[in-house]
Amino acid sequence: MASLVSAVVVVEPLAGRSASPGLAPTPPMGWNSWNRFGCDIGERLVREIADRVVESGMRDAGYTYLNLDDCWMARERDEHGRLVPDPVKFPDGLRPVADYVHERGLKFGVYADAGSKTCAGYPGSLGHEQVDARSFAEWGVDYLKYDNCNNDDSPAADRYGKMGRALRESGRQIVFSICEWGHERPWEGWGRQAGGHLWRTTRDITDSWASWTALLDLQVGLEEHSGPNGWNDPDMLEVGNGGMADHEDRAHFTMWALLNAPLIAGNDLRAMGAETKDVLLNRDLIAVNQDWGGKQGRRLRDDGEQEVWAKPMSDGSAAVVLFNRASTDREIGVTVAAVGLPSAAEYRVVDLWTKAEGVTTGELRARVPAHSVVAYRVWLM
């Protein structure tokens, strides 16, 4: 490949070209409390995070959902069988919190469980789907993450289908995130039939290189089951939580963008450093993730510790990732033909991290640092 010359190129999503109507025509983007804060949540945190989503530029980059995870509710339902927000953590309830989030141009999400109790032991929604969905609608909820702990071993399709129907009948449009961990393969059809807009394909992520790369391997072969309003979800981002080096965070974000994974950040935005902000606000990779065509990226080649991944884009270009799992730098190359582009004399290439731009006659090749990626977008000239 010809050497790349420095140039700043921002590749924006194609406006007004949604391939499908619905609540999630592109993968949801936002923030969730669990990975960084666990049960240590409350009204003040939500308000402060909402402000930082706006001030940091994340809202304008597409991060619109602010989602509470487990532990937001009281230990017991009220006398009418309704969920009650924890009176210490949320003394005024959830409606004022949702209003604060909405006033900042964001959307508000909560967590519940398709079992008798949530994973942290709070009241589950199994058998309470209708009343809980009505509460969510009354509180102004826009997104429900529905977990799978403490279930009664009945088919997941039935349990999740009941909540999906209840949400549709609630009178409010609510994105439905099926957090079933992939045990019963929701991507094969029942996830959409249950009303899901996204479905977990894996166990929970943790803040380590070994965790997210293991989850990445589980996405191979699932690409045909993902698309507008029905996305494969390998779990939330760990970018900026401190368990990985900056280059490992970049690799993690790059691969989630290529997979069309929901980009749900989980770091403390109030203490976000410049390096983390640069990762989460990489507009070129966000554009890859949010491309209206909705084609999930796939692994083209696996050479052991070196891999090549690619994703077809709706404008005819391709996103290409050279991925190095090794602990030392390695050279990785691939032909443009192998990533699916038609024959041409020359191709325009943009490095999606350095923003350097160049031309190639048919090969992409780079020395990729250890535990890192080089990501390109390639067009016919």
C-alpha positions in Angstrom: 0.0 0.0 0.0 1.2 3.5 -0.8 2.2 5.5 2.2 -0.6 7.5 3.8 -0.5 11.2 3.9 -1.8 13.2 6.8 -5.4 14.4 6.3 -8.4 14.8 8.6 -11.4 13.0 7.2 -14.6 12.6 9.1 -16.9 10.0 7.7 -20.5 10.9 8.8 -23.5 8.6 8.5 -25.6 9.1 5.5 -28.5 11.3 6.6 -32.1 10.4 6.0 -31.4 6.9 4.7 -32.7 4.6 7.5 -33.2 1.2 5.9 -36.1 0.4 8.3 -38.4 2.3 10.6 -38.6 1.3 14.2 -37.1 2.2 17.6 -33.6 0.9 16.8 -32.9 1.2 13.1 -29.2 1.6 14.1 -27.5 0.1 17.1 -28.5 2.0 20.3 -25.8 4.2 21.8 -25.7 5.5 25.3 -24.4 4.9 28.9 -25.2 2.3 31.6 -24.4 2.4 35.3 -23.4 -1.2 36.0 -19.8 -1.7 34.7 -18.4 1.2 36.7 -20.9 1.8 39.6 -22.7 -1.5 40.2 -25.3 -0.9 43.0 -23.8 2.4 44.0 -26.3 4.6 42.1 -28.7 7.4 42.9 -30.4 10.5 41.6 -27.4 12.7 41.9 -25.2 10.3 39.8 -27.9 10.3 37.1 -28.1 14.0 37.0 -24.3 14.5 36.9 -23.8 11.8 34.2 -26.6 13.4 32.1 -24.8 16.7 32.3 -21.5 15.1 31.3 -23.0 13.3 28.3 -24.0 16.7 27.0 -20.9 18.7 28.0 -18.5 16.1 26.7 -20.0 16.0 23.2 -21.2 12.4 23.6 -24.9 13.3 23.1 -24.1 15.0 19.8 -22.0 12.0 18.7 -25.1 9.8 19.2 -24.9 8.6 22.8 -28.6 9.3 23.6 -29.6 6.6 26.2 -28.8 7.0 29.9 -29.6 3.7 31.5 -29.9 2.6 35.1 -29.0 -1.0 35.8 -29.8 -3.2 38.7 -30.4 -1.9 42.3 -32.5 1.2 41.5 -35.6 -0.3 43.2 -36.8 -1.0 46.8 -36.6 -4.5 48.2 -40.4 -4.9 48.2 -43.3 -4.0 45.9 -46.0 -1.7 47.2 -49.4 -2.7 48.4 -50.7 -2.6 44.8 -47.9 -4.9 43.5 -45.9 -2.1 41.8 -42.2 -1.6 41.8 -41.0 1.2 44.0 -37.8 3.2 43.4 -35.4 3.0 46.3 -36.5 6.0 48.6 -33.0 6.7 49.7 -31.4 6.6 46.2 -34.3 8.2 44.4 -36.3 10.1 47.1 -38.6 11.8 44.5 -39.0 8.6 42.4 -37.9 8.1 38.8 -40.2 10.4 37.0 -38.2 13.6 38.0 -35.0 11.8 37.1 -36.4 10.9 33.6 -37.6 14.4 33.1 -34.1 15.8 33.9 -32.6 13.4 31.4 -35.2 14.2 28.7 -34.7 18.0 29.2 -31.1 17.5 28.1 -32.1 15.8 24.9 -31.4 12.3 26.1 -33.5 9.2 26.7 -33.9 7.3 30.0 -33.6 3.6 30.5 -34.0 1.1 33.4 -33.3 -2.5 34.3 -35.6 -5.3 35.3 -35.5 -9.1 35.3 -37.4 -12.0 33.7 -37.3 -13.9 37.0 -38.5 -13.8 40.6 -35.6 -11.5 41.6 -33.1 -9.4 39.8 -29.4 -10.6 39.8 -28.8 -8.4 42.9 -31.9 -9.8 44.7 -34.5 -7.0 44.1 -38.0 -7.8 42.9 -38.2 -9.5 39.5 -40.9 -8.9 36.9 -41.9 -12.5 36.2 -45.7 -12.6 36.6 -45.8 -8.8 36.9 -45.1 -7.8 33.3 -48.2 -5.7 32.7 -48.0 -3.7 35.9 -44.3 -3.1 35.5 -44.6 -2.0 31.9 -47.3 0.5 32.9 -45.0 1.8 35.6 -42.1 2.2 33.1 -44.4 4.1 30.7 -45.7 6.4 33.5 -42.1 7.2 34.6 -41.0 8.1 31.1 -38.8 5.2 30.4 -37.4 4.8 26.9 -35.3 1.6 27.2 -35.6 -1.6 29.2 -32.7 -3.9 29.8 -34.4 -7.2 30.8 -32.1 -9.7 32.6 -32.4 -13.5 33.2 -31.5 -14.2 36.8 -33.7 -16.3 39.1 -36.0 -17.5 36.4 -38.4 -20.5 36.7 -36.7 -22.5 33.9 -39.6 -21.8 31.6 -38.7 -21.1 28.0 -37.0 -17.7 27.6 -39.1 -17.0 24.5 -42.3 -17.1 26.7 -40.9 -15.0 29.6 -39.5 -12.4 27.3 -42.5 -12.5 25.0 -44.7 -11.5 27.9 -42.7 -8.4 28.7 -42.4 -7.5 25.0 -46.2 -7.6 24.7 -46.6 -5.6 27.9 -44.3 -2.9 26.6 -46.2 -2.7 23.3 -49.4 -2.3 25.2 -48.0 0.3 27.7 -48.7 3.3 25.5 -45.1 4.3 25.3 -42.4 3.4 22.8 -39.7 1.5 24.8 -36.6 -0.1 23.3 -36.5 -3.7 24.6 -33.0 -5.1 25.3 -33.2 -8.9 25.9 -30.4 -9.8 28.3 -30.8 -13.6 28.2 -27.1 -14.2 27.8 -27.5 -16.2 24.6 -28.5 -19.4 26.3 -31.5 -20.1 24.0 -30.1 -18.3 20.9 -32.5 -15.4 20.6 -30.8 -14.3 17.4 -32.3 -17.3 15.6 -35.8 -15.7 15.6 -37.5 -15.7 19.0 -35.7 -12.5 20.0 -37.5 -10.5 17.3 -40.8 -12.4 17.9 -40.6 -11.4 21.6 -40.4 -7.8 20.6 -36.7 -7.4 21.2 -34.6 -4.7 19.5 -31.3 -6.2 20.7 -30.4 -9.5 22.4 -27.3 -10.5 24.4 -25.3 -13.2 22.7 -22.9 -13.8 25.6 -22.3 -13.9 29.3 -21.3 -10.6 31.0 -18.2 -8.7 30.0 -15.5 -7.7 32.5 -12.9 -5.0 32.3 -10.1 -7.0 30.7 -8.5 -7.9 27.4 -9.2 -11.6 27.9 -12.9 -11.0 28.6 -13.8 -8.9 25.6 -11.7 -11.0 23.1 -13.4 -14.2 24.4 -16.8 -12.5 23.7 -15.6 -11.4 20.3 -14.9 -15.0 19.3 -18.5 -15.9 20.1 -19.8 -13.4 17.5 -18.3 -15.3 14.6 -21.0 -16.7 12.4 -23.8 -14.6 13.9 -23.6 -11.8 11.4 -26.6 -13.0 9.3 -28.9 -12.6 12.3 -28.3 -8.9 13.0 -29.8 -5.9 11.3 -32.1 -2.9 11.7 -34.3 -3.2 14.8 -32.7 -6.5 15.8 -29.1 -6.3 16.9 -26.6 -8.9 18.3 -25.3 -7.6 21.6 -22.0 -8.9 23.0 -22.5 -6.7 26.1 -21.5 -3.2 27.0 -18.3 -1.3 26.6 -15.5 -1.3 29.2 -13.6 1.6 27.6 -12.2 3.9 30.2 -12.7 1.8 33.3 -9.0 1.3 33.9 -8.5 -2.4 33.4 -6.9 -2.1 30.0 -4.3 0.1 28.3 -5.4 2.8 25.9 -4.5 0.8 22.9 -6.5 -2.1 24.2 -9.5 0.2 24.7 -9.2 1.4 21.1 -9.1 -2.2 19.9 -12.2 -3.1 22.0 -14.1 -0.1 20.7 -13.1 -0.8 17.1 -14.3 -4.3 17.1 -17.6 -3.4 18.8 -18.2 -0.7 16.2 -17.5 -3.2 13.4 -19.9 -5.8 14.9 -22.7 -3.3 14.9 -22.8 -3.8 18.7 -24.8 -1.4 20.8 -22.3 1.2 21.9 -23.2 1.5 25.6 -20.4 3.2 27.6 -20.0 2.4 31.2 -17.2 4.6 32.6 -17.3 7.4 35.0 -17.9 10.3 32.6 -17.3 12.8 35.4 -13.6 11.8 35.5 -13.1 10.8 31.8 -9.6 11.5 30.5 -8.7 12.8 27.1 -7.6 9.3 25.8 -10.9 7.7 26.8 -12.9 10.6 25.3 -10.9 10.3 22.0 -11.9 6.6 21.8 -15.6 7.1 22.6 -15.9 10.1 20.3 -14.2 8.6 17.3 -16.8 9.8 14.7 -15.3 7.6 11.9 -15.9 4.4 13.8 -19.3 5.6 15.1 -20.2 6.1 11.5 -19.2 2.5 10.8 -21.3 1.3 13.6 -24.3 3.5 12.7 -24.3 2.9 9.0 -27.9 2.7 7.9 -27.4 -0.5 5.9 -26.9 -2.4 9.2 -24.5 -5.1 7.9 -22.5 -6.7 10.7 -18.8 -7.0 10.3 -17.3 -10.5 10.0 -14.0 -12.2 10.4 -12.4 -12.9 7.0 -9.2 -14.6 8.2 -7.9 -16.1 11.4 -4.1 -16.7 11.4 -4.1 -17.5 15.1 -3.0 -14.3 16.9 -3.6 -12.1 13.7 -7.0 -11.6 12.2 -8.7 -9.6 9.4 -12.2 -8.4 9.8 -14.4 -6.4 7.4 -17.8 -4.8 7.1 -19.6 -3.7 3.9 -20.9 -0.2 4.1 -24.0 1.2 2.5 -22.2 3.6 0.2 -20.2 0.8 -1.4 -17.1 1.2 0.7 -15.7 -1.3 3.2 -14.4 -1.0 6.8 -11.4 -3.2 7.4 -9.7 -4.1 10.7 -6.3 -5.7 11.0 -6.4 -7.2 14.5 -3.3 -8.3 16.5 -3.9 -10.4 19.6 -0.2 -11.1 20.1 2.0 -9.5 22.8 4.4 -8.2 20.2 4.0 -6.1 17.1 3.1 -8.0 13.9 2.7 -7.2 10.2 -0.8 -8.0 8.8 -2.0 -7.6 5.2 -5.0 -8.3 3.1 -6.0 -7.6 -0.5 -8.9 -5.3 -1.3 -10.5 -8.1 -3.3 -10.6 -10.3 -0.2 -12.7 -7.7 1.7 -15.3 -7.7 -1.1 -14.6 -4.6 -3.1 -14.8 -4.8 -6.9 -11.7 -4.5 -9.1 -10.4 -1.0 -9.7 -7.1 0.7 -10.6 -6.9 2.5 -7.3 -8.7 2.8 -4.0 -8.9 5.6 -1.5 -8.0 4.6 2.0 -8.5 6.4 5.3 -7.0 5.3 8.6 -9.9 5.6 11.1 -7.6 6.3 14.1 -4.8 8.4 12.7 -7.0 10.1 10.0 -4.2 9.7 7.5 -5.4 9.3 3.9 -3.8 7.5 1.0 -4.2 5.4 -2.1 -3.6 1.7 -2.7 -3.7 -0.3 -5.9 -5.0 -3.4 -4.1 -3.4 -4.3 -0.8 -3.8 -3.1 2.7 -0.8 -3.8 4.9 0.4 -2.4 8.3 2.6 -3.2 11.2 0.0 -3.5 14.0 1.1 -2.9 17.6 0.6 -5.6 20.2 -3.0 -6.0 21.5 -4.2 -3.4 19.0 -5.8 -2.7 15.7 -5.3 -0.8 12.5 -8.7 0.2 11.0 -9.3 1.5 7.5 -12.2 2.6 5.4 -11.7 1.9 1.7 -13.5 3.3 -1.4 -13.2 2.8 -5.1 -11.7 5.9 -6.7 
